Amino acid sequence: MNFELGRLFTPRVLAGALGVAMLLLVLTFAWILWTAPPAPDVSGLLAVVTVIPAPSVTPAPEATATFDPYAPTPTVAAGQISIGTYVQISGTQGEGLRIRSQPGLKGEQLFLGFDTEVYTVLDGPREVDGYTWYNLAAINDQTRTGWAASNFLTVIPKP
């Protein structure tokens, strides 16, 4: 069987195939137009728009100090850092205080504590690299713990 494509696809065959394709296309569009549902009448409809105002800024309530009759009485001198006292970072000139994994300048820096942040003293003092180091924990986030040099710590009353 020898087929020659030139003899199979004559201009008459190609014109017939094109004519059948166009007829099918016209019939398809006609069927879509006749079977499509009518468009709904939207002339009497109104759009209702609900405007939701942005949330307002509500100031957080200020904490008030309360008396704890069961709290131990500190026996250390006023202003002296000891375990259980509260300290505030101060004097870093906006640079922040490097809180480290261990006492000393070789300890890995875990995070920066910024001026006015308050911490509880967990351990210390330790004298390393010419500084006095204390282990601190943030009062609002117990996962923020580490060692800090006392040069930038100020003892404050219990918040």
Order of alpha helices (4+ residues) and beta strands (2+ residues): alpha-alpha-beta-beta-beta-beta-beta-beta-beta
